[in-house]
Amino acid sequence: MDMKLLIVFIPFLVAVFLSRAMIPYILLISYKKRLFDPIDSRKLHKRIVPRLGGVAFAPIQCCLYAITTVVVYKVNFVPLNVATWEIFPMFTMLICGLAILFIVGIGDDLIGVNYKAKFAAQIFVACLFPLSGLWINNLYGVGLIVTLPAWIGMPFTVFVVVLIINAINLMDGLDGLCSGLVGLGCVVLGGLFMYYGAWLHALFAFITAGVLIPFFYYNVFGTIRRRRQIFMGDTGSMTLGYSIAFLSISFAMNNDYIKPFSEGAIVVAFSTLIVPILDVARVMYVRWRSGKSMFSADRNHLHHKFLRSGMSHRTAMLAILSLALFFCIFNIIMVEIISNNVVVLSDILLWIGFHFIFNRIFEKKMKEQKHIETANLTES
């Protein structure tokens, strides 16, 4: 096996082991201290469930990544050919941002944090990326725009990071959905980073994916065994959103120190986030059309639609993950064949078409069900 693959594979396995070891202790503490997710009309669960699973993510991500990179560089048994003076500030700011969101998330999960304070923290950590030299500097022809000047690209990057953090947070409404989407994104981007020789970014991607595997098991299958299910809470969703935002922007940035130039980078980079981002856009549009506040809470997200159609929780989760995987594969293939603008337009049309067909099928199903109920009442 290539030694460079071991640099990614071994920390991935260690991340799985550490996460598997930490989550039972988090469960134990949560039950002893009664730290549960509150039950209300918007929540899908109807029993007490701990929501501190996300406490395991950032510490393992940061510590394992730092230890691995130090060992690799000190031992120097594999030449990675990485310009550390360019890459090091980016990962330093990533770790700082994860630490800040970790603290804010724990505060929100334990005692609650004002949404304005959370939003301010998100903007602050988003600003750390441009400060480190990581920002979207090229749209690769999307919208007929190529190079972005710093005064546009840096604020745009801040907006994108905050959007991704909140999009991932809003997808955390179904067992396995948030961790599944981010895990899928990390595997796809990690594989692409390895293909382009960006081993440090691939390392972080697979460490994040490794951390999520045991959590996914407890989150989805924990109901089978009594007192084994756990939620990630805002601690997990915000740090995961920040992690996948870092990976996506790193892949999208036109920077030879990270990876070689690729024509479809901007489209491929955000393929893993198409479902949560377009779902947020759709929900905002629906709220605006109905005269509601665009930031008000409701049950109009994609997973809510699937559940109302009669799907089980697990089926809805798998359907959304399959949809995200389709967009990833579709975009990776199509950017090699057609222009980025056509691919983006195709994504939007496919998303609209999917909802149009789904709504028509759901309406037809509801009419048939109503007709059957009416016929039964008439007979009785």
Buried (B, 14 or more C-beta within 10 A) or exposed (E): EEEBEEBBBEBBEBBBEBBBEBBEEBBEEBEEEEBBBEEEEEEEBEEBBBBBBBBBBBBBBBEBBEEBBEEBEEEEEBEBEBEEEBBBBBBEBBBBBBBBBBBBBBBBBBEEBEEEEBBEBBBBBBBBBBEBBBBBBBBBBBEEEEEBEEEBBBBBBBEBBBBBBBBBBBBBBBBBBBBBBBBBBBBBBBBBBBEBBBBBBBBBBBBBBBBBBBBBBBBBBBBEEEEBBBBBBBBBBBBBBBBBBBBBBBBBBBBEBBBEEBEBBBBBBBBBBBBBBBBBBBBBEEBEEEEEEEEEEEBBBBBBBBBEBEBEBEEBBBBBBEBBBBBBEBBBEBBEEEBBBEBBEBBEEBBEEBBEEBEEEBEEEEEEEEEEEEEEEEEE
